Amino acid sequence: MMRPRIIPVLLLDSRKRLVKTRRFSEEVYIGDPFNVVRILNEKEVDEICVLDINASVEERRSDLGFIAELASECFMPLSYGGGIKSVADAAPIFAAGVEKVVLGRASSDSVTVRALADSYGSQAVAACIDCRRVDNHWRVAFDRGRTLTNTDPVTQAIAVEQAGAGEIILQNIDRDGAQNGYDAGLVSSVSEAVTVPVVALGGAGDLSHLAEGLRMGASAVASGSAFVFIGRLRAVLITYPSSQDVNELFKKSGAAS
């Protein structure tokens, strides 16, 4: 049995600096993306996901030169998202060396998802479902959480899977940066509703939270805070568990063998 993936998520601001958010705001500067990638290379991470968090809101095109340089530095698979709306947007990003594109708002367009899956394979298309709880109901949101829809995450997950997405990144806006663990009800309900891998994101602060995410039903777990902050004061330190630590933790939790 393959060990579940543990994925650092790196957020780019408009100036291509790495930041970490809390509830999709309160940006804290983390560092230079190339330096952070080099550190993660040394730590032999499973893969990384880089998201340009303002590209869609600013209607900004991807900086292909930057993406190509970043991809050339990565020794691990690289997923990239931000402002990707079509096959035409995605094609040069794949050509730059990215293995998987992450769709936000565009994941609601089944035609776009299907076209990307047909062109590059479902395994190269991930749908990021951002959601938050409103009046005790989960609702999908776009534009960094500013635009709420009437769609619930389970319905959205089923739709993107049917459209051809090969992976779902399930992001809990309410727990973004909180470091208090994933929401069990959210993760389990979406994971049970689809057959494609579900990556839990939003809330993890340490290894125990990552293991809990797997017990909730997620196929893989992702975090920003767990790999960039240390201690209660949230000092910036790029970390990643050793293979031995991960295997021992998952063995004890029953999440993997």
Backbone as CSV, one residue per row, in Angstrom:
resi,resn,N_x,N_y,N_z,CA_x,CA_y,CA_z,C_x,C_y,C_z
1,MET,0.841,-1.190,0.000,0.000,0.000,0.000,0.877,1.242,0.000
2,MET,0.602,2.152,-0.917,1.385,3.372,-1.004,1.042,4.304,0.152
3,ARG,2.052,4.980,0.661,1.819,5.949,1.719,1.059,7.146,1.167
4,PRO,0.045,7.624,1.877,-0.693,8.804,1.416,0.228,10.011,1.272
5,ARG,-0.106,10.857,0.338,0.716,12.036,0.069,0.510,13.112,1.139
6,ILE,1.594,13.800,1.441,1.570,14.960,2.335,2.091,16.138,1.523
7,ILE,1.251,17.145,1.323,1.528,18.168,0.320,1.634,19.564,0.934
8,PRO,2.807,20.193,0.894,2.900,21.602,1.262,2.211,22.474,0.204
9,VAL,1.423,23.422,0.671,0.755,24.368,-0.224,1.402,25.736,-0.029
10,LEU,1.928,26.290,-1.109,2.624,27.572,-1.071,1.783,28.623,-1.782
11,LEU,1.568,29.746,-1.117,0.720,30.806,-1.656,1.563,31.974,-2.143
12,LEU,1.304,32.393,-3.374,1.999,33.535,-3.965,1.122,34.771,-3.905
13,ASP,1.707,35.912,-3.489,0.954,37.159,-3.569,1.211,37.823,-4.915
14,SER,0.727,39.032,-5.092,0.827,39.709,-6.390,2.261,40.023,-6.782
15,ARG,3.164,40.050,-5.811,4.575,40.342,-6.088,5.431,39.073,-6.121
16,LYS,4.748,37.926,-6.209,5.420,36.624,-6.287,6.230,36.315,-5.033
17,ARG,5.762,36.812,-3.925,6.336,36.454,-2.633,5.467,35.368,-2.012
18,LEU,6.081,34.495,-1.230,5.292,33.495,-0.527,4.696,34.106,0.731
19,VAL,3.398,33.871,0.917,2.704,34.364,2.093,1.869,33.231,2.681
20,LYS,1.427,33.413,3.906,0.460,32.504,4.516,-0.702,33.323,5.022
21,THR,-1.900,32.850,4.719,-3.105,33.579,5.087,-3.788,32.940,6.292
22,ARG,-4.735,33.681,6.840,-5.651,33.149,7.846,-7.054,33.552,7.416
23,ARG,-7.898,32.543,7.213,-9.255,32.759,6.698,-9.228,33.581,5.400
24,PHE,-8.212,33.298,4.580,-8.020,33.922,3.273,-7.675,35.406,3.359
25,SER,-7.243,35.877,4.527,-6.781,37.256,4.661,-5.579,37.243,5.606
26,GLU,-5.233,38.392,6.184,-4.118,38.476,7.143,-2.856,37.823,6.585
27,GLU,-2.373,38.289,5.466,-1.205,37.691,4.830,0.070,37.925,5.642
28,VAL,0.794,36.850,5.883,2.081,36.902,6.578,3.166,36.485,5.595
29,TYR,4.209,37.299,5.479,5.303,36.997,4.554,6.088,35.784,5.041
30,ILE,6.317,34.845,4.131,7.037,33.612,4.457,8.450,33.613,3.890
31,GLY,8.596,34.052,2.632,9.927,34.055,2.060,9.917,34.032,0.545
32,ASP,11.097,33.870,-0.004,11.270,33.795,-1.451,10.876,32.403,-1.935
33,PRO,10.044,32.313,-2.969,9.575,30.992,-3.397,10.687,30.046,-3.822
34,PHE,11.710,30.557,-4.453,12.784,29.684,-4.921,13.588,29.126,-3.745
35,ASN,13.830,29.958,-2.754,14.542,29.471,-1.567,13.736,28.402,-0.842
36,VAL,12.426,28.627,-0.736,11.576,27.657,-0.046,11.529,26.342,-0.813
37,VAL,11.426,26.411,-2.131,11.411,25.191,-2.941,12.716,24.419,-2.773
38,ARG,13.831,25.122,-2.720,15.120,24.438,-2.542,15.178,23.717,-1.195
39,ILE,14.636,24.339,-0.166,14.595,23.681,1.143,13.717,22.437,1.084
40,LEU,12.568,22.553,0.428,11.659,21.411,0.324,12.257,20.300,-0.537
41,ASN,13.062,20.671,-1.524,13.781,19.653,-2.299,14.648,18.803,-1.375
42,GLU,15.380,19.473,-0.501,16.281,18.767,0.410,15.517,17.857,1.366
43,LYS,14.288,18.231,1.650,13.478,17.445,2.576,12.683,16.350,1.872
44,GLU,12.837,16.264,0.548,12.238,15.196,-0.258,10.721,15.101,-0.062
45,VAL,10.055,16.228,-0.259,8.598,16.240,-0.103,7.938,15.448,-1.224
46,ASP,6.701,15.009,-0.975,5.988,14.190,-1.958,5.673,14.979,-3.220
47,GLU,5.134,16.169,-3.045,4.833,17.094,-4.137,4.526,18.437,-3.507
48,ILE,4.473,19.480,-4.312,4.068,20.781,-3.784,2.974,21.364,-4.669
49,CYS,2.172,22.196,-4.045,1.100,22.894,-4.750,1.326,24.389,-4.565
50,VAL,1.480,25.101,-5.662,1.708,26.546,-5.631,0.475,27.243,-6.189
51,LEU,-0.080,28.161,-5.407,-1.297,28.863,-5.808,-1.056,30.367,-5.816
52,ASP,-1.318,30.989,-6.956,-1.284,32.450,-7.079,-2.644,32.951,-6.606
53,ILE,-2.717,33.453,-5.380,-4.012,33.686,-4.748,-4.747,34.917,-5.258
54,ASN,-4.061,35.779,-6.013,-4.714,36.993,-6.504,-4.910,37.021,-8.011
55,ALA,-4.446,36.007,-8.704,-4.483,36.031,-10.170,-5.897,36.187,-10.710
56,SER,-6.834,35.411,-10.191,-8.209,35.477,-10.698,-8.870,36.795,-10.340
57,VAL,-8.698,37.226,-9.093,-9.319,38.476,-8.643,-8.797,39.655,-9.454
58,GLU,-7.505,39.646,-9.755,-6.887,40.732,-10.511,-6.969,40.521,-12.017
59,GLU,-7.573,39.400,-12.422,-7.682,39.051,-13.845,-6.319,39.149,-14.521
60,ARG,-5.339,38.556,-13.877,-3.960,38.630,-14.327,-3.527,37.321,-14.969
61,ARG,-2.789,37.423,-16.055,-2.269,36.239,-16.731,-1.094,35.647,-15.951
62,SER,-0.891,34.366,-16.134,0.219,33.692,-15.467,1.549,34.176,-16.024
63,ASP,2.527,34.319,-15.155,3.883,34.681,-15.556,4.606,33.387,-15.927
64,LEU,4.634,33.094,-17.211,5.163,31.808,-17.662,6.656,31.665,-17.403
65,GLY,7.380,32.768,-17.495,8.806,32.711,-17.201,9.059,32.334,-15.754
66,PHE,8.292,32.925,-14.865,8.405,32.609,-13.441,8.053,31.153,-13.185
67,ILE,6.956,30.686,-13.788,6.517,29.305,-13.583,7.566,28.324,-14.095
68,ALA,8.129,28.607,-15.267,9.148,27.721,-15.833,10.380,27.661,-14.934
69,GLU,10.784,28.807,-14.403,11.946,28.831,-13.509,11.656,28.066,-12.221
70,LEU,10.435,28.248,-11.703,10.060,27.539,-10.484,10.032,26.030,-10.721
71,ALA,9.435,25.630,-11.844,9.352,24.199,-12.170,10.739,23.590,-12.330
72,SER,11.661,24.358,-12.883,13.016,23.839,-13.084,13.742,23.617,-11.759
73,GLU,13.314,24.320,-10.719,13.922,24.168,-9.394,13.344,22.983,-8.621
74,CYS,12.140,22.548,-9.018,11.440,21.515,-8.254,11.953,20.120,-8.590
75,PHE,12.314,19.361,-7.576,12.685,17.966,-7.759,11.490,17.043,-7.550
76,MET,10.351,17.622,-7.225,9.132,16.862,-6.941,8.028,17.326,-7.882
77,PRO,6.937,16.558,-8.021,5.821,16.999,-8.856,5.280,18.346,-8.380
78,LEU,4.937,19.188,-9.347,4.456,20.538,-9.060,3.050,20.730,-9.602
79,SER,2.147,21.152,-8.720,0.815,21.585,-9.139,0.781,23.103,-9.068
80,TYR,0.052,23.705,-9.993,0.014,25.175,-10.030,-1.396,25.644,-10.327
81,GLY,-1.840,26.653,-9.595,-3.160,27.216,-9.826,-3.153,28.720,-9.682
82,GLY,-4.135,29.337,-10.329,-4.268,30.789,-10.257,-4.579,31.381,-11.610
83,GLY,-5.823,31.781,-11.822,-6.202,32.450,-13.056,-6.315,31.557,-14.269
84,ILE,-6.355,30.254,-14.092,-6.461,29.327,-15.225,-7.933,29.136,-15.559
85,LYS,-8.314,29.547,-16.761,-9.724,29.529,-17.145,-10.020,28.656,-18.356
86,SER,-8.982,28.196,-19.051,-9.207,27.488,-20.310,-8.013,26.618,-20.654
87,VAL,-8.183,25.802,-21.692,-7.069,25.007,-22.208,-5.961,25.924,-22.699
88,ALA,-6.347,27.046,-23.302,-5.354,28.002,-23.796,-4.511,28.564,-22.654
89,ASP,-5.120,28.771,-21.497,-4.361,29.239,-20.334,-3.454,28.140,-19.793
90,ALA,-3.956,26.917,-19.788,-3.229,25.810,-19.169,-2.084,25.290,-20.027
91,ALA,-2.237,25.327,-21.339,-1.250,24.714,-22.232,0.173,25.206,-21.981
92,PRO,0.425,26.524,-21.939,1.800,26.965,-21.698,2.292,26.669,-20.285
93,ILE,1.372,26.512,-19.341,1.766,26.161,-17.973,2.263,24.720,-17.930
94,PHE,1.559,23.832,-18.617,2.051,22.457,-18.733,3.395,22.437,-19.465
95,ALA,3.494,23.232,-20.521,4.737,23.275,-21.295,5.902,23.788,-20.455
96,ALA,5.590,24.590,-19.443,6.634,25.142,-18.577,7.157,24.128,-17.572
97,GLY,6.492,22.973,-17.469,6.987,21.923,-16.587,6.093,21.568,-15.424
98,VAL,4.892,22.133,-15.394,3.939,21.823,-14.323,3.237,20.508,-14.633
99,GLU,3.098,19.636,-13.631,2.456,18.335,-13.841,0.940,18.386,-13.725
100,LYS,0.436,19.333,-12.930,-1.005,19.365,-12.669,-1.457,20.809,-12.517
101,VAL,-2.593,21.152,-13.130,-3.155,22.485,-12.943,-4.297,22.411,-11.942
102,VAL,-4.437,23.469,-11.175,-5.479,23.556,-10.158,-6.481,24.616,-10.592
103,LEU,-7.732,24.214,-10.715,-8.792,25.119,-11.151,-9.614,25.571,-9.959
104,GLY,-9.904,26.866,-9.908,-10.785,27.401,-8.892,-12.165,27.622,-9.471
105,ARG,-12.477,28.870,-9.801,-13.783,29.178,-10.386,-14.026,28.383,-11.663
106,ALA,-12.987,28.177,-12.450,-13.142,27.463,-13.723,-13.595,26.025,-13.534
107,SER,-13.440,25.487,-12.339,-13.883,24.109,-12.112,-15.399,23.981,-12.175
108,SER,-16.107,25.107,-12.090,-17.569,25.077,-12.208,-18.028,25.002,-13.657
109,ASP,-17.097,25.188,-14.579,-17.410,25.105,-16.010,-17.064,23.693,-16.483
110,SER,-18.069,22.861,-16.617,-17.832,21.458,-16.973,-17.176,21.315,-18.334
111,VAL,-17.457,22.237,-19.242,-16.856,22.178,-20.577,-15.342,22.372,-20.477
112,THR,-14.922,23.334,-19.675,-13.491,23.591,-19.495,-12.799,22.411,-18.822
113,VAL,-13.408,21.886,-17.778,-12.816,20.741,-17.076,-12.680,19.554,-18.018
114,ARG,-13.722,19.276,-18.779,-13.689,18.151,-19.713,-12.634,18.365,-20.787
115,ALA,-12.534,19.574,-21.307,-11.545,19.856,-22.349,-10.128,19.649,-21.827
116,LEU,-9.872,20.084,-20.604,-8.545,19.888,-20.018,-8.262,18.413,-19.777
117,ALA,-9.255,17.695,-19.268,-9.073,16.265,-19.014,-8.846,15.502,-20.307
118,ASP,-9.565,15.870,-21.352,-9.388,15.205,-22.642,-8.015,15.497,-23.238
119,SER,-7.516,16.710,-22.999,-6.235,17.111,-23.587,-5.032,16.581,-22.819
120,TYR,-5.124,16.551,-21.492,-3.955,16.231,-20.679,-4.148,15.048,-19.733
121,GLY,-5.368,14.541,-19.664,-5.657,13.442,-18.752,-6.223,13.951,-17.438
122,SER,-7.137,13.195,-16.871,-7.763,13.610,-15.609,-6.746,13.780,-14.491
123,GLN,-5.677,12.989,-14.522,-4.684,13.058,-13.450,-3.968,14.399,-13.414
124,ALA,-4.076,15.170,-14.487,-3.409,16.468,-14.572,-4.335,17.628,-14.240
125,VAL,-5.560,17.321,-13.809,-6.555,18.365,-13.536,-7.091,18.204,-12.117
126,ALA,-6.850,19.205,-11.283,-7.386,19.212,-9.920,-8.375,20.358,-9.779
127,ALA,-9.483,20.085,-9.126,-10.477,21.120,-8.841,-10.349,21.518,-7.381
128,CYS,-10.111,22.797,-7.134,-10.023,23.292,-5.767,-11.389,23.838,-5.356
129,ILE,-11.982,23.213,-4.371,-13.296,23.629,-3.879,-13.092,24.377,-2.567
130,ASP,-13.210,25.697,-2.634,-13.142,26.525,-1.435,-14.537,26.612,-0.837
131,CYS,-14.655,26.427,0.457,-15.991,26.476,1.057,-15.929,27.034,2.466
132,ARG,-17.058,27.561,2.892,-17.176,28.073,4.254,-18.578,27.800,4.766
133,ARG,-18.712,27.800,6.072,-20.007,27.523,6.684,-20.785,28.832,6.858
134,VAL,-22.017,28.835,6.360,-22.899,29.997,6.471,-24.247,29.510,6.993
135,ASP,-24.682,30.055,8.119,-25.956,29.640,8.721,-26.024,28.118,8.876
136,ASN,-24.902,27.557,9.322,-24.804,26.119,9.598,-24.876,25.242,8.351
137,HIS,-24.647,25.843,7.183,-24.616,25.078,5.938,-23.322,25.402,5.195
138,TRP,-22.720,24.365,4.600,-21.515,24.577,3.806,-21.877,25.136,2.441
139,ARG,-21.127,26.161,2.011,-21.351,26.758,0.698,-20.019,26.960,-0.008
140,VAL,-20.012,26.676,-1.294,-18.821,26.878,-2.117,-18.631,28.373,-2.358
141,ALA,-17.381,28.814,-2.349,-17.073,30.229,-2.546,-15.976,30.390,-3.595
142,PHE,-15.966,31.546,-4.239,-14.933,31.893,-5.218,-14.328,33.247,-4.847
143,ASP,-13.331,33.662,-5.633,-12.717,34.987,-5.468,-12.209,35.202,-4.041
144,ARG,-11.395,34.261,-3.582,-10.818,34.318,-2.235,-11.895,34.381,-1.160
145,GLY,-12.999,33.700,-1.414,-14.061,33.611,-0.429,-15.058,34.737,-0.456
146,ARG,-14.864,35.699,-1.350,-15.736,36.876,-1.364,-17.059,36.629,-2.069
147,THR,-17.075,35.676,-2.989,-18.294,35.377,-3.739,-18.839,34.031,-3.289
148,LEU,-19.955,34.061,-2.591,-20.587,32.831,-2.118,-21.592,32.323,-3.135
149,THR,-21.661,31.011,-3.278,-22.657,30.393,-4.147,-23.684,29.671,-3.273
150,ASN,-24.714,29.167,-3.903,-25.708,28.366,-3.192,-25.420,26.873,-3.301
151,THR,-24.247,26.545,-3.848,-23.869,25.145,-4.053,-23.117,24.618,-2.839
152,ASP,-23.438,23.412,-2.416,-22.715,22.807,-1.299,-21.519,22.019,-1.833
153,PRO,-20.496,21.771,-1.011,-19.275,21.108,-1.475,-19.492,19.712,-2.037
154,VAL,-20.414,18.947,-1.476,-20.654,17.596,-1.982,-21.190,17.652,-3.403
155,THR,-22.165,18.520,-3.640,-22.718,18.670,-4.991,-21.639,19.116,-5.969
156,GLN,-20.807,20.063,-5.543,-19.732,20.558,-6.402,-18.716,19.462,-6.690
157,ALA,-18.382,18.676,-5.685,-17.406,17.603,-5.868,-17.898,16.568,-6.867
158,ILE,-19.147,16.185,-6.745,-19.718,15.214,-7.687,-19.693,15.774,-9.102
159,ALA,-20.004,17.060,-9.241,-20.047,17.688,-10.564,-18.668,17.737,-11.211
160,VAL,-17.635,18.109,-10.448,-16.306,18.215,-11.052,-15.743,16.839,-11.377
161,GLU,-16.083,15.840,-10.569,-15.648,14.481,-10.902,-16.298,14.025,-12.201
162,GLN,-17.580,14.262,-12.347,-18.285,13.871,-13.569,-17.752,14.622,-14.787
163,ALA,-17.282,15.851,-14.569,-16.742,16.645,-15.676,-15.365,16.164,-16.108
164,GLY,-14.658,15.433,-15.227,-13.365,14.886,-15.621,-12.193,15.228,-14.733
165,ALA,-12.415,15.992,-13.664,-11.308,16.295,-12.753,-10.821,15.014,-12.082
166,GLY,-9.516,14.864,-11.992,-8.949,13.655,-11.408,-8.611,13.773,-9.947
167,GLU,-8.799,14.967,-9.386,-8.489,15.180,-7.974,-9.269,16.385,-7.483
168,ILE,-9.639,16.342,-6.207,-10.350,17.455,-5.587,-9.542,17.941,-4.391
169,ILE,-9.223,19.223,-4.389,-8.603,19.850,-3.227,-9.727,20.538,-2.464
170,LEU,-10.010,20.041,-1.287,-11.131,20.532,-0.486,-10.601,21.502,0.566
171,GLN,-10.867,22.783,0.347,-10.269,23.814,1.200,-11.322,24.478,2.092
172,ASN,-11.085,24.396,3.382,-11.970,24.975,4.385,-11.499,26.390,4.705
173,ILE,-12.224,27.391,4.217,-11.824,28.783,4.427,-11.828,29.138,5.910
174,ASP,-12.832,28.657,6.632,-12.971,29.003,8.048,-11.782,28.545,8.881
175,ARG,-11.134,27.465,8.471,-10.004,26.936,9.243,-8.655,27.259,8.608
176,ASP,-8.654,28.023,7.538,-7.398,28.398,6.895,-6.501,29.118,7.901
177,GLY,-5.331,28.563,8.149,-4.377,29.170,9.069,-4.687,28.995,10.534
178,ALA,-5.777,28.307,10.875,-6.178,28.175,12.278,-5.335,27.163,13.038
179,GLN,-4.808,26.176,12.345,-3.952,25.142,12.935,-4.651,24.360,14.052
180,ASN,-5.954,24.131,13.889,-6.717,23.380,14.894,-7.323,22.104,14.330
181,GLY,-6.842,21.662,13.179,-7.309,20.416,12.591,-8.359,20.615,11.511
182,TYR,-8.536,19.576,10.706,-9.543,19.611,9.644,-10.945,19.428,10.233
183,ASP,-11.957,19.801,9.462,-13.345,19.578,9.866,-13.763,18.174,9.434
184,ALA,-14.044,17.316,10.402,-14.320,15.906,10.103,-15.557,15.731,9.237
185,GLY,-16.614,16.465,9.541,-17.843,16.321,8.770,-17.663,16.706,7.321
186,LEU,-16.952,17.797,7.086,-16.725,18.265,5.717,-15.879,17.269,4.935
187,VAL,-14.752,16.872,5.506,-13.834,15.974,4.797,-14.486,14.627,4.519
188,SER,-15.142,14.068,5.499,-15.733,12.740,5.318,-16.887,12.764,4.329
189,SER,-17.722,13.789,4.367,-18.880,13.828,3.470,-18.467,13.930,2.014
190,VAL,-17.461,14.747,1.723,-17.004,14.887,0.338,-16.238,13.640,-0.093
191,SER,-15.395,13.108,0.773,-14.610,11.918,0.425,-15.505,10.728,0.112
192,GLU,-16.607,10.609,0.836,-17.531,9.496,0.616,-18.372,9.668,-0.646
193,ALA,-18.467,10.897,-1.142,-19.361,11.174,-2.269,-18.713,10.960,-3.628
194,VAL,-17.377,10.880,-3.669,-16.671,10.771,-4.945,-15.681,9.617,-4.902
195,THR,-15.199,9.239,-6.080,-14.209,8.163,-6.167,-12.805,8.682,-6.454
196,VAL,-12.685,9.934,-6.908,-11.361,10.500,-7.168,-10.723,10.902,-5.844
197,PRO,-9.394,11.042,-5.813,-8.728,11.445,-4.575,-9.208,12.806,-4.081
198,VAL,-9.405,12.894,-2.781,-9.748,14.153,-2.127,-8.572,14.558,-1.242
199,VAL,-8.083,15.775,-1.442,-6.978,16.316,-0.654,-7.557,17.292,0.361
200,ALA,-7.411,16.994,1.642,-7.916,17.881,2.690,-6.955,19.048,2.880
201,LEU,-7.514,20.262,2.939,-6.706,21.473,3.104,-7.480,22.472,3.964
202,GLY,-6.778,23.070,4.919,-7.402,24.080,5.757,-7.591,23.608,7.181
203,GLY,-6.618,23.942,8.056,-6.758,23.612,9.462,-5.608,22.859,10.085
204,ALA,-4.806,22.170,9.292,-3.731,21.352,9.869,-2.624,22.226,10.443
205,GLY,-2.168,21.845,11.633,-1.070,22.570,12.248,0.099,21.691,12.633
206,ASP,-0.124,20.370,12.630,0.950,19.447,12.980,0.664,18.075,12.378
207,LEU,1.568,17.144,12.629,1.448,15.812,12.040,0.207,15.070,12.507
208,SER,-0.186,15.275,13.745,-1.373,14.570,14.229,-2.615,14.999,13.458
209,HIS,-2.690,16.268,13.090,-3.821,16.738,12.291,-3.816,16.096,10.906
210,LEU,-2.637,15.929,10.334,-2.545,15.301,9.016,-3.046,13.863,9.075
211,ALA,-2.648,13.138,10.113,-3.116,11.760,10.270,-4.622,11.713,10.476
212,GLU,-5.156,12.671,11.234,-6.601,12.737,11.441,-7.330,12.940,10.120
213,GLY,-6.761,13.772,9.242,-7.380,14.004,7.941,-7.518,12.729,7.136
214,LEU,-6.537,11.861,7.234,-6.608,10.579,6.531,-7.657,9.665,7.149
215,ARG,-7.756,9.686,8.469,-8.786,8.882,9.117,-10.188,9.378,8.764
216,MET,-10.299,10.656,8.457,-11.594,11.214,8.056,-12.013,10.760,6.664
217,GLY,-11.063,10.197,5.913,-11.384,9.699,4.584,-10.645,10.348,3.447
218,ALA,-9.848,11.386,3.728,-9.088,12.037,2.664,-8.041,11.082,2.102
219,SER,-7.795,11.191,0.797,-6.771,10.373,0.146,-5.378,10.937,0.367
220,ALA,-5.311,12.255,0.551,-4.050,12.952,0.786,-4.352,14.152,1.672
221,VAL,-3.322,14.678,2.301,-3.508,15.830,3.180,-2.532,16.926,2.788
222,ALA,-2.996,18.167,2.910,-2.190,19.313,2.519,-2.280,20.386,3.589
223,SER,-1.269,21.235,3.617,-1.255,22.322,4.587,-0.244,23.367,4.164
224,GLY,-0.480,24.582,4.608,0.528,25.616,4.506,1.190,25.787,5.865
225,SER,0.360,26.074,6.866,0.860,26.389,8.210,1.736,25.299,8.806
226,ALA,1.359,24.038,8.616,2.091,22.936,9.244,3.541,22.864,8.786
227,PHE,3.838,23.452,7.634,5.181,23.347,7.069,5.945,24.665,7.047
228,VAL,5.316,25.752,7.509,6.015,27.046,7.482,6.075,27.732,8.838
229,PHE,5.272,27.285,9.806,5.285,27.902,11.131,5.722,26.892,12.185
230,ILE,6.311,27.417,13.242,6.671,26.569,14.377,6.360,27.322,15.670
231,GLY,5.783,26.612,16.626,5.502,27.199,17.929,4.252,28.052,17.963
232,ARG,3.859,28.426,19.185,2.644,29.214,19.363,2.764,30.616,18.792
233,LEU,3.996,31.123,18.696,4.203,32.460,18.144,4.260,32.458,16.624
234,ARG,4.112,31.285,16.031,4.088,31.148,14.572,5.346,31.736,13.923
235,ALA,6.492,31.370,14.481,7.754,31.768,13.859,7.906,31.025,12.540
236,VAL,8.443,31.697,11.536,8.580,31.093,10.214,9.775,30.146,10.194
237,LEU,9.506,28.895,9.882,10.549,27.882,9.727,10.016,26.814,8.781
238,ILE,10.700,26.608,7.669,10.248,25.631,6.678,10.606,24.233,7.173
239,THR,9.586,23.397,7.344,9.795,22.050,7.863,9.025,21.038,7.024
240,TYR,9.398,19.780,7.197,8.680,18.666,6.572,9.133,17.411,7.301
241,PRO,8.209,16.534,7.654,8.588,15.352,8.438,9.448,14.376,7.647
242,SER,10.315,13.690,8.362,11.113,12.646,7.723,10.215,11.474,7.363
243,SER,10.663,10.656,6.439,9.883,9.483,6.039,9.624,8.568,7.223
244,GLN,10.621,8.426,8.082,10.456,7.559,9.248,9.377,8.100,10.184
245,ASP,9.401,9.413,10.421,8.396,10.020,11.297,6.994,9.851,10.725
246,VAL,6.876,10.070,9.421,5.570,9.958,8.776,5.062,8.527,8.837
247,ASN,5.900,7.583,8.490,5.479,6.179,8.491,5.084,5.700,9.887
248,GLU,5.838,6.119,10.886,5.516,5.724,12.259,4.186,6.318,12.704
249,LEU,3.986,7.576,12.381,2.748,8.232,12.787,1.546,7.597,12.117
250,PHE,1.657,7.349,10.809,0.536,6.761,10.092,0.285,5.316,10.525
251,LYS,1.348,4.610,10.878,1.171,3.230,11.346,0.393,3.217,12.660
252,LYS,0.741,4.139,13.556,0.048,4.219,14.838,-1.404,4.658,14.665
253,SER,-1.633,5.532,13.686,-2.985,6.063,13.493,-3.883,5.093,12.739
254,GLY,-3.260,4.115,12.045,-4.048,3.200,11.228,-4.389,3.768,9.883
255,ALA,-3.819,4.934,9.536,-4.138,5.575,8.265,-3.384,4.956,7.110
256,ALA,-2.258,4.325,7.375,-1.459,3.727,6.306,-0.595,2.641,6.904
257,SER,-0.057,1.842,6.024,0.848,0.798,6.486,2.066,0.767,5.592
